[in-house]
Amino acid sequence: MSHGLINLTLPVVVQEIEHVLEVYPEDSHRLAFSIHELRQKLIAHVLSHVPNRYTVEGAQELPSHSKTRRIATLQERLRLETLIHGSMLHILRENADWLSHRLPQL
């Protein structure tokens, strides 16, 4: 049987980013992060600022709760949401010139 690493943090971060974007009041931000490249940069930026958890595929069965949103406390969730908001602003500033050519004028 082949073994591989599974990042347990990635699905949680992706789900939280989707949640933040769903309720984000700025349409332009949602539009910008609908671009695959920017979404990937956002995910990478957030992942680089949180502790990541891994498991080994094939070594054990994944617990069923690892497949769903798994943030233990409200404080952790708020910290992640704050990080996502800050990361969005960072990515938008970092890619402002590229975005100005990519997005239609609003």
C-alpha positions in Angstrom: 0.0 0.0 0.0 1.3 3.5 -0.9 1.4 6.1 1.8 1.2 9.9 1.2 0.8 13.0 3.4 -2.6 14.6 3.6 -2.8 18.2 4.8 -5.8 18.4 7.2 -5.6 22.2 7.4 -6.1 22.8 3.7 -9.8 21.9 3.5 -10.5 24.0 6.6 -8.8 27.0 5.2 -10.5 26.6 1.8 -13.9 26.3 3.5 -13.3 29.3 5.7 -12.1 31.4 2.7 -15.3 30.4 0.8 -17.4 31.4 3.8 -15.7 34.8 4.2 -16.1 35.5 0.5 -19.8 34.5 0.6 -20.6 37.1 3.2 -18.0 39.7 2.1 -19.7 43.0 1.5 -17.5 44.0 -1.5 -18.5 42.5 -4.8 -15.1 43.5 -6.3 -13.3 41.4 -3.7 -15.4 38.4 -4.5 -14.8 39.0 -8.2 -11.1 39.3 -7.7 -10.8 36.1 -5.7 -12.9 34.2 -8.2 -9.8 34.3 -10.4 -8.0 31.0 -9.9 -4.5 32.5 -9.6 -5.5 34.9 -6.9 -7.6 32.3 -5.0 -4.5 30.0 -4.9 -2.3 32.9 -3.7 -4.8 33.6 -1.0 -4.9 30.0 0.1 -1.1 29.8 0.1 -0.8 33.0 2.1 -3.2 31.9 4.8 -1.7 28.4 5.0 1.8 30.0 5.5 0.5 31.8 8.6 -1.3 29.0 10.4 0.0 25.8 12.0 -0.7 22.9 9.5 -1.8 19.4 10.6 -1.0 16.4 8.5 -1.8 12.7 8.5 -0.4 9.8 6.6 -2.7 8.3 4.0 -3.0 4.6 4.2 -1.6 4.4 7.7 -4.9 4.8 9.4 -8.5 5.7 8.6 -9.2 9.4 8.7 -11.6 10.4 11.4 -15.0 11.4 10.1 -14.7 14.9 11.7 -11.5 15.7 9.6 -13.7 15.8 6.5 -15.8 18.6 7.9 -15.1 22.0 9.3 -12.9 21.5 12.3 -12.1 24.6 14.2 -12.2 23.8 17.9 -13.0 27.2 19.4 -14.7 30.4 18.4 -11.4 32.2 19.1 -9.6 30.0 16.6 -12.3 30.7 14.0 -12.2 34.4 14.5 -8.4 34.4 14.3 -8.6 32.5 11.0 -11.3 34.9 9.7 -9.1 37.9 10.7 -6.1 36.3 9.0 -8.2 35.7 5.8 -9.4 39.3 5.7 -5.8 40.6 6.2 -4.5 38.2 3.6 -7.1 39.3 1.1 -6.0 42.9 1.5 -2.3 41.9 1.2 -2.9 39.8 -2.0 -5.0 42.6 -3.6 -2.3 45.2 -2.8 0.4 42.9 -4.1 -1.4 42.2 -7.3 -3.1 45.6 -7.9 -1.4 46.3 -11.3 -2.1 42.8 -12.6 -5.7 43.1 -11.4 -6.3 46.5 -13.0 -5.6 44.9 -16.4 -7.5 41.7 -15.6 -10.8 43.0 -14.2 -13.2 45.2 -16.0 -13.7 48.7 -14.6 -16.4 48.6 -11.9 
